[in-house]
Amino acid sequence: MSKVLRVAILGASGYSGAELLRYLLLRRRITGDIDIVALTASRRAGDDISEVHPQFSFTSGLPTMRRWQDVSWEGIDVAFCALPHGTTQEVVSELWHYKDLRIIDLSADFRLRDLGEYRRWYGKEHGAPDLQSSAVYGLSELNGEKIGHARLVANPGCYATTVQLALLPLAEIIDPSCISIDAKSGVSGAGRNLREDLLYCESNEDFRPYAVSGHRHVAEIEQGLAMRLGVSSVSPISFIPHLAPMSRGILASLYLRLRAGADGADAVSLCLSAYEKAYGNAGSFIRVLEAGSVPSVKLVAGTNRCLLSVVADRRAGYVVVFSATDNLGKGAAGQALQNMNLMLGYADDYGFAESYGFAGGDGFAADNAAAAAAALAS
């Protein structure tokens, strides 16, 4: 067994925090190398995690939630920050003094390299500009080498993950000035907030666009595309998100024009070849479907998978690419755990039951975990 890792989750009362806990408990069942030593929540400090997330009612040995300021951080190996946007900068500035602590931030606070862009999209000055250059963008499959040397990883946004995994491997063969993206997300993507438009009676049996003048995640997508192409900026990308009446999951449709002007099967083949080059040796989580097949969110629910597919558009030289993820999995907690593995020198899929073919549904059935543990031991 590997060294036992002492792990803390900040913001354990939210959806991403709960999903992190689920993934870590599954990892602990499989590998035995996780000790969850701290769970934090400001408003629910003093409460048991099962009072907030009843799914953990039969899980023993979990610490009571408390304020992050009351945690003894000495000796903790990994801190997952699942805090609201704009609040993590202060926390990370304090945690940075613990030199052996790896920090994985699931908020947007360290994702954008340009502090002016951060101010533009988040409406405030960055609270820890001296640390921004130390943060590595945590798109696991496409930035793994840098993640492996990082102390602070900025976990990408859920839409940004779903779109960039589909878009960036195609950067050299598409026209970057002609990109349109239509994406749909489940309600958990908005966080665990008491908002009228997210109430059951408002979102059930409804389907609507939002942030139509510009969603914050498009800044990450444009940043990623510019870096991939080695330029300072790219043309604005058309990106419209939609709220779908489901709890979790993202499906993104990307409408792209190829530079080469290929059409039909040739255009699809070019894209599939680019994906093979990018992901052929990238581990277990990216699946490129056969030509003509399309993904669905049910196929990725509760997992860290991303399903991609390419179809020819009716217009010559155009393709449509589909990308499906779980916004709480690959879009948040699952990728955070994947990044932890990379930071610590493990294979990125180490400790995921689905890597051994046993995860489905909610990905946390005891027999799945036991089977994965047996496979790992063999």
N, C-alpha and C positions, 0 to 999 in steps of 0.2 A: 504494500500500500504506500502511496505517496505521502509526503508530509501533510499533517492535518492543518488545513487552512482555517484561520480564525476570520470570520466574515461578519460584516455589519450591513444592514439595510437601513438607509435613511429614507423616511417617507413610506414606512411599511403599511400605512393605513390606506394608501391609494391602490388603484388597479395594477399599476406597474409594479409597485412594491409587493403586492400579494402574488403576482405572477413570478417575480424574482424568488420569493420564498418557496413557491411550488417547485420551480426548477432546481433550487438548491437542495430541497428535501429529496427530490428525485436523484440528484447527483450524490447526495449523502448515502442513499440506499444502494446505489450502484457501486460507488468507489470507496465509501467510508472515510473520505478525507476532508469532510466539511464540518466545521463547528460553528453554528450560528450563535454568535456571542452578544449581538446587540440588534434591537429593532427600535427605531425611533419614530415618533409622531408627536408633533407639538400639541395639537388639540386633544389628542387621545392619550397623552402621557399618563402612565399609571394603569392603563387598561391592558387586559390580556388580548392578544391578537385575535383570539376566537370570538371576542365580543364585537369586533369590527368585521372579520371575515370568518363566518361560521364554518367554512370548509376545513378549518384547522382545529376544530373542536376536539378531535380525537388524536391530535398530534401532541405528544408530551415533550417536555424538556425545552420548550421555546421560552426565551426571555420575555419579561414584561416590557411593554413599550415605554420609552421615556424620551425626554428631550435630548437632542444630540449633544448639547453642552454638558450633559450629566454622564456621558459615556467616557470611560477610561480608554483612550485610544492607543495607549502604549501596548505594543504586542499584537495589535490587529493587523492582519495581512492585506485584506481587501475591504474597501468601502464602496458600496453601490449607493449612489445618490439619486433617489427617485423623488426629487423635490420639485415644487412648482418652478416654472421659468422665472428667472430673476432673483431667486433666493439661494441658489447653489453657490454663487460666487463668494459670498461671505463665508460659507461653510468650508469650501475648498481652500480658501486663504488660510484658515485656521488649521485644517488637516494637513496642509502642505508641509508644516513643520515636522511631521513624523516621516522621516526619510525612508523608512522601509514600507510605508503604506502605499498600496496601489489604489487609485481612485478611478471609478468608472461613473461618469455623470450621464444620467438619462435625460436631463433637461436640455434646453437649447443654449445654455449659458456659455459654452465653449466651442460651439460648432462652427461659427463663422470667423474666418481668419481676419477679415477686415472689420475693425471696431466701428467704423462709420456705417457699414452695412448692418451691424448689430443694432446700432442706435436707430437706424432707419426702420428696421423691421420690428424691433421690440420697444421702441419709444423711450429709451432711457440710456444713460451712459453705462458702459461696462464697469462693473465694480471691482474687477481684478485684472486690469489690462496687463500687468506684469506677468501673469500666469498664462495668458492666452497663447503665447508662442510655445509654451511647454505642452499644450494639449494636442493630442494626435486624434484625427478624425477616425472614428471606429467603424468604418465600413469593412467588415472582417475579411471577406474574400478578396477585396481589391486593395487593401492597405495593410495586409497582415505583417509585413516586415517591419514597418514603422511601429505598429501596435506592439510588437514584441519587445521594443526597447523603451516603451512609454511608462511613465508613472501616472499620467492623467490621460484618460481616454474620453473623448466626447462621443457618446453613443448617438448615431444619427437618428433623425426623426423617422416616424413610421412611414409616412408618404415618401420621404427622401430615400429611405432604404429600398422600398418597393420599386420606385422609379429608377434609381441609379443602378441597381443590379441589372435592370433591363437595358438601360440606356448607355452606360459608360463603355461596355465592351464594343458597342457599335459606333463609338464617337468618330473613328477615322473613316467610316464608310457612309455616313449620313450627312445631310446638309444641316449644319447646326442652326441655320436661320429659319428652318421650317420644321419646328417640333411642336406638336399639340398633344396635350395629355389630359385625359378624362379619368378621374380616380374616384372610387367610392369607398367609404369606410364605415365600420360599425360604430355605435354610439360610445363605446368605451374609449375610442380615440380622443374624445373631448375631455377625458379625465373624470374623476369622481367628484363632480361639482354639482351643487344644487342650482340648476338653471332651468327656467321655465321651458325653454325650447327643447330641452333634453328629457323632460318628463315623459313617462310612458304614453300618456294619451296624446302628447304632441308629436312624438316620433314614430309610434306604432302606426302601421299602414300608411306611412308617408315616405316620400323620397324627394330630397331637395338639394340644390347646390348651395354653397355658402362660400364666404371669403372670395367672392367673384372678382374683386378688384386686385387681389393678390394674396395668396396664402404664404405664410412665413417659410414653409418648407421649400418653396420654389427658389429661395435664396441659396439653400444648400445644394439644390440640384444644379443651378447655374454655376455655383462655385466648383462643384465636382466636375462638371463638363469642361469648364475653363482649365482646370488643373490637368485634366486628362489630355486636353489638346495642347497644353503648354502655352496658353495665352492668358492675358490679364483679365479678359471678360468675354462673354458671348452675347449674342442677341437674346433679348428677353424671350423666355419660353412661355407659351400659352399653357396654363395649368389651372384647371377648374376641379375642385374637390366637391364631393356630394356626400350627404349623410344618408346612409341606408338603414332601414329598420331591422338591424341585427346587432347582437352584442359585440361581436368581434370579427375582424377580418378586413382585408383591403384587396380590391381588384383594380388595377390600373391598366388603362388602354392607351398605348402610345402610337400616334400617327406620324410616321417618319418618311422622309424622302431620301432615297439613296443618292450619293454623289455620282456614283458610276453610271446611273441611269439604267441599271439592269431592271428587268421586269419579270413578273411571274415567278416560276420556279427558281430562276437564277437569283432573284432578289432574296428569296427565302434562304437559298443555299449560302449566299454570302453572309447572312445574319447568323445562320446556324454554325458556320465555320468560325465566325468571330466568337460565338459563345463557347465553342469547343476549345478554342485557344485560351479563353479567359478562365474557364471553369473545368476544363478536363481533368485537372489535378487538384481541384479546390476543396475536396472533402465531400461531405455527405448531404449538404443542405440545399444545394442548387440543383434543380431538376429541369432540364430542357425537354419539353414534350415533343413527340413526333410531329412532323409537319401536318397541319390540319387539325390537330387536337387543341383544345383550349382548357385552361385551368378553372377551378372554382374555389371559393373560400372554404368550403367544407373539407376540401382535401388538405388544407394547411392548418385548420383550427387546432389549437393546443400544441402546435409544433414550432420548430425553428426553421421550417422549410420555406423556400421560395420556388414557385413553379413558374416557368417561362414558356411562352410559345410564340411562334411567328406565323402569320398568314399573309398571303399576297393581297394587296389592295386592288380594286378594280382599275385604279389609275396606274399607268405604266410608271415604274420607278419608285412606287410607294409600297410600304409594308405596314401592317398593324402588328404591334407586339403587345402581348398580354402578360401581366405579372401579378401573381397572387401571393400574399403573405398573411400571417396573423399579426395584427398591429401590436398585440401584447407579447407575442413571441418573437419572431424575427424582427419586428418593428420596435422592440423594447427589451424585455427581460431575456429572451433567448439569445439575442445578439450580444447583450451585456455579458452573459455567461461565456459565450464564445470568445469574446474579447478578453475576459479574465484568463481563459485558457492560453490565449496567445501571449498575454503579458507575462505569464508564469512559465512559458516554455513548453506547454503541453500541446498536443494536437488539438486543433480548434473544436473538434467534435467529441473530445474526451468527456465521458460522463453523461452524455445524452442518450437516453434509451432508444430514441429513433435511429441513432447511428448504428445500432445493432439490429434494427428491423422490428423493434417491439412496441414502438409508440403509435398510437392512433387516438381517435377521439380526444379525450382530455389529456392524454399523454402521461397519466400519473397512476394508472392502475398498479396495484401491488405486484400482480403477477408479471406485468411488463418490467417493473424495476428489478424483480428477482431474476427474471430471465436475462435481462441485460447484464446484471452483476455476474451471473454464471458465465455468460459469453465473454465478458472481460477477463474473468479469472482463468478461462481456458486459453 
